[in-house]
């Protein structure tokens, strides 16, 4: 059998399985209909580093509040950041807003229908551009997410550890991508990885690619894709200042637009660095002079690339002292775009010390 015929057979088997077993997801179009590019884009941005189960309710909320990309474009950024709380990686929310403004302002509310055009938009990289092109516009593009990566590594028995093996996997996906129903093919690969070709204990007996799967035949399906050993995450340290005025309000300020948690509100803190801060040194970094500094424990948080340990200190000022920020009573924190880290700080300062749970 020629390579072309073999690929056609693979495509036919997978699409037949998909037509019977496809997942019903709020951003997907019914069978036989073209997906809404706005829905595909919104879901793909949300799904980065986040599970489908988590994203469903956020997607429904965003679409209910901002039904069209033009509606999201004119939304207040704080409202978008607030609605994003819990998804983490807040740069995605800022870029989401910028991208909506670009689509509405520069493209008449229509997403470009080419990978190159999509790549020109803020916050859209090669994977997202390929996913939108394939799923929304039925262009033979080849997105590679974690599910597709795993399925392909096993099908073709690509044993080079990740991340080095990504190049071979991407080439194999491009070779497999059909010109007919490329969007369904991409979603079928995603569903196969999520439902059958799972990271642990793959259900090979249920797989439409059982026979041609090279890793299954070799008895190593569960071992692929192989991964290079991870480097240990470094730990950074900081001090956060919980400052109350006579009315019980707490000083909050907005973080710089660029960088981690950019544009979000925060309880002011020192820089985060490799070495712990000495008390006298940290006091010089406080945004205002406060009285009666007291330690309120430590907050631990894990980001993608490092662990963070924040010492929480509490102080008071008379009246609403002049400061770079706003004074907000804790009961009104719900209206602020506070990331999970700062919610942990609030709990510690209010006497309910949080655990060191992992969060993005």
C-alpha positions in Angstrom: 0.0 0.0 0.0 1.3 3.5 -0.9 1.9 6.1 1.8 -0.9 8.1 0.4 -3.3 5.2 0.5 -2.1 4.3 4.0 -2.8 7.8 5.2 -6.2 7.8 3.5 -7.0 4.6 5.4 -5.9 6.2 8.7 -8.0 9.3 8.0 -11.1 7.3 7.2 -10.8 5.1 10.3 -10.3 8.1 12.6 -13.1 10.2 11.1 -15.5 7.2 11.2 -14.7 6.8 14.9 -15.1 10.6 15.5 -18.5 10.7 13.8 -19.7 8.1 16.3 -17.9 9.2 19.4 -17.2 13.0 19.2 -17.3 15.0 22.4 -20.1 17.5 22.7 -18.4 20.8 23.8 -20.0 24.3 24.0 -17.6 25.8 21.5 -18.0 23.1 18.8 -20.4 23.3 15.9 -22.9 20.5 15.3 -21.8 17.8 12.9 -21.7 19.1 9.3 -21.6 22.8 10.3 -18.7 25.2 10.3 -17.6 26.4 13.7 -17.7 30.1 14.7 -14.2 31.5 14.6 -14.9 33.6 17.7 -15.8 30.5 19.7 -12.9 28.5 18.4 -10.4 31.3 19.2 -11.9 31.9 22.7 -11.9 28.3 23.6 -8.4 27.7 22.4 -7.0 30.6 24.4 -8.8 29.4 27.5 -7.7 25.8 27.0 -4.0 26.7 27.1 -2.6 25.0 30.3 -6.2 24.5 31.5 -8.5 21.4 31.4 -11.7 21.1 29.3 -13.7 20.6 32.4 -12.6 23.9 33.9 -13.0 25.9 30.7 -16.6 25.0 30.0 -18.2 27.3 32.6 -15.8 30.1 31.8 -16.5 29.8 28.1 -20.3 29.9 28.7 -19.9 33.0 30.9 -17.8 34.9 28.4 -20.1 34.2 25.5 -23.1 35.1 27.6 -21.5 38.4 28.6 -19.8 39.2 25.3 -21.6 37.3 22.5 -19.5 38.7 19.7 -15.9 39.6 19.3 -17.0 43.2 18.9 -18.6 43.1 22.4 -15.4 41.8 24.0 -13.4 44.5 22.2 -15.3 47.3 23.9 -15.4 45.6 27.3 -13.5 47.2 30.2 -10.2 45.3 30.7 -10.8 45.1 34.4 -14.1 43.3 33.7 -12.3 40.8 31.4 -9.6 40.2 34.0 -12.2 39.7 36.7 -14.1 37.2 34.6 -10.8 35.4 33.9 -10.0 34.9 37.6 -9.3 31.2 38.3 -8.0 30.4 34.8 -4.5 31.7 35.6 -1.8 32.9 33.2 -3.4 36.4 33.1 -1.3 37.5 30.1 -3.7 35.4 28.1 -6.6 37.6 29.2 -4.8 40.8 28.4 -3.9 39.4 24.9 -7.4 38.2 24.5 -8.7 41.7 24.9 -6.1 43.1 22.6 -6.8 40.5 20.0 -10.6 41.2 20.1 -9.8 44.9 19.6 -7.6 44.1 16.6 -10.2 41.9 15.0 -13.0 44.4 15.6 -11.0 47.5 14.7 -8.7 46.3 11.9 -10.6 43.4 10.4 -14.3 44.5 10.6 -15.1 41.9 13.3 -14.0 39.0 11.1 -11.0 36.8 12.0 -8.5 36.4 9.2 -9.0 33.1 7.3 -5.4 32.2 6.8 -2.7 31.0 9.3 -0.5 34.0 8.3 -3.3 36.4 9.0 -4.2 34.8 12.3 -0.5 34.9 13.4 -0.5 38.7 13.0 -3.0 39.0 15.8 -2.0 39.6 19.5 -1.7 36.5 21.6 -2.0 34.0 18.7 0.9 31.6 18.1 1.4 28.8 15.6 -0.7 26.3 17.5 -3.7 28.6 17.9 -3.5 29.9 14.4 -3.4 26.3 13.0 -6.4 25.3 15.2 -8.5 28.2 14.1 -7.6 27.8 10.5 -8.5 24.1 10.5 -11.5 24.0 12.8 -13.2 27.4 11.8 -12.1 27.6 8.1 -11.5 24.0 7.2 -8.0 24.8 6.0 -5.5 21.8 6.0 -3.6 23.2 8.9 -1.9 20.9 11.5 -2.4 22.0 15.2 -0.4 20.0 17.7 -1.6 20.0 21.3 -0.8 17.6 24.0 -3.3 15.0 22.9 -2.3 15.1 19.3 1.3 15.0 20.3 0.7 11.8 22.3 -1.4 10.1 19.7 1.1 10.8 16.9 4.2 9.8 19.0 2.5 6.4 19.6 1.2 5.9 16.1 4.5 6.5 14.5 6.6 5.2 17.4 8.6 8.5 17.8 10.9 7.7 20.8 13.0 10.9 20.9 12.2 12.5 24.3 10.3 15.8 24.3 10.9 18.6 23.7 13.5 17.4 21.1 10.9 15.0 19.6 8.4 17.8 18.8 9.9 18.5 15.4 9.4 14.9 14.3 5.9 14.8 15.7 4.9 18.0 14.0 6.2 16.7 10.7 4.2 13.5 11.2 1.0 15.4 11.9 1.5 17.5 8.8 1.9 14.3 6.8 -1.3 12.9 8.2 -3.5 16.0 7.9 -6.0 15.4 5.1 -7.3 18.0 2.6 -10.9 16.8 3.3 -12.4 17.6 6.7 -9.1 18.9 8.2 -11.0 20.6 11.1 -12.8 17.4 12.0 -9.5 15.5 11.7 -7.8 17.8 14.2 -10.7 17.6 16.6 -10.8 13.8 16.2 -7.1 13.6 17.1 -7.8 15.7 20.2 -10.8 13.5 21.2 -8.8 10.3 20.6 -6.1 11.5 22.9 -8.5 12.7 25.6 -10.8 9.6 25.5 -8.8 6.6 24.3 -5.1 7.3 23.8 -4.7 8.6 27.4 -1.4 9.4 29.1 -1.7 6.4 31.4 -3.3 3.1 30.6 -4.3 3.8 27.0 -7.4 1.9 25.9 -5.8 0.4 22.8 -8.6 -2.2 22.4 -11.0 0.7 21.6 -8.7 2.6 19.3 -9.5 3.0 15.6 -5.8 3.0 15.0 -5.1 -0.2 17.0 -3.6 -2.2 14.1 -1.4 0.4 12.5 -0.1 1.8 15.9 3.7 1.1 15.9 4.1 1.8 19.7 1.3 -0.6 20.6 2.8 -3.3 18.4 6.1 -2.8 20.2 4.5 -2.9 23.6 5.6 0.7 24.5 2.5 2.8 23.9 2.2 3.8 27.6 5.8 4.9 27.6 5.4 7.5 24.8 5.9 10.3 24.3 9.1 10.1 26.3 10.2 13.3 28.1 13.5 14.6 29.1 14.0 15.0 32.9 12.6 18.2 34.3 14.9 20.7 35.9 14.1 21.6 39.5 12.1 24.8 39.9 13.9 27.6 41.7 12.3 29.3 44.7 11.9 33.1 44.9 11.2 35.2 47.9 9.3 38.4 48.6 7.5 40.4 51.3 3.9 41.6 50.9 2.5 44.6 52.7 -1.1 44.4 54.1 -1.7 48.1 55.0 -5.0 49.1 56.6 -6.3 52.6 57.2 -8.6 53.8 59.9 -11.7 52.8 57.9 -10.5 49.2 57.6 -9.6 49.6 53.9 -6.5 48.0 52.4 -4.1 49.4 49.9 -4.2 47.7 46.5 -2.3 48.7 43.4 -2.2 47.6 39.8 0.8 45.5 38.6 2.7 46.7 35.4 1.0 45.6 32.2 4.0 43.5 31.1 5.2 40.5 33.0 3.7 38.0 35.4 0.2 38.8 36.6 0.4 42.0 34.4 -2.5 44.4 34.8 -3.9 42.6 37.8 -4.5 44.2 41.2 -2.2 43.2 44.0 -1.4 43.8 47.6 1.9 45.8 47.3 5.1 43.7 47.7 8.8 43.8 47.3 10.4 42.4 44.2 10.6 38.6 44.1 14.2 37.5 44.2 16.3 34.4 44.8 17.4 35.5 48.4 15.1 36.0 51.3 14.5 39.6 52.5 15.8 40.9 55.8 13.1 42.7 57.8 14.9 46.1 57.8 15.6 45.9 54.1 12.0 45.0 53.2 10.6 47.8 55.4 12.3 50.3 53.1 10.3 48.9 50.2 6.9 49.5 51.8 4.7 51.8 49.6 3.8 54.0 52.6 5.1 54.5 56.1 2.9 52.3 58.4 2.8 51.7 62.2 3.0 48.4 64.1 4.3 46.1 61.5 3.4 42.5 62.4 4.1 39.2 60.7 1.1 37.3 59.5 2.7 34.2 58.2 3.9 33.1 54.8 2.1 32.4 51.5 3.4 29.8 49.2 2.5 29.6 45.5 3.8 27.8 42.5 4.0 29.4 39.0 5.0 27.5 35.9 8.7 28.2 36.2 9.3 28.9 39.9 8.0 28.5 43.5 7.2 31.7 45.4 7.4 32.3 49.2 5.8 35.6 50.3 6.2 36.8 53.9 3.0 38.7 54.9 3.4 41.7 57.1 0.5 43.9 58.4 0.6 47.6 59.4 -1.8 50.5 59.8 -1.9 54.1 58.7 -4.0 57.0 59.9 -6.6 57.9 57.3 -6.2 57.1 53.7 -2.6 58.0 53.3 -1.4 59.2 49.9 -0.1 56.2 48.0 0.2 54.8 44.5 -2.9 52.7 44.5 -6.5 52.5 45.8 -8.0 51.9 49.2 -10.5 49.0 49.2 -12.3 47.3 52.0 -11.8 43.5 52.0 -15.5 42.9 51.7 -15.3 44.6 48.3 -12.3 42.6 47.0 -14.7 40.5 44.9 -15.1 43.5 42.5 -11.3 43.6 42.0 -9.2 41.6 39.5 -7.2 39.8 42.2 -5.3 36.8 41.1 -5.3 33.6 43.2 -1.9 34.5 44.8 -3.4 37.7 46.2 -6.4 36.0 47.5 -4.1 33.7 49.5 -2.4 36.8 50.9 -5.8 38.2 52.0 -6.6 35.0 53.8 -3.3 35.0 55.6 -3.7 38.7 56.6 -7.2 38.1 57.8 -6.1 35.2 60.0 -7.1 32.3 57.7 -3.7 31.0 56.6 -4.0 29.2 53.3 -2.2 26.0 52.4 0.6 25.8 49.9 -1.7 24.5 47.1 -0.5 24.5 43.5 -2.0 27.1 41.2 -1.2 28.5 37.8 
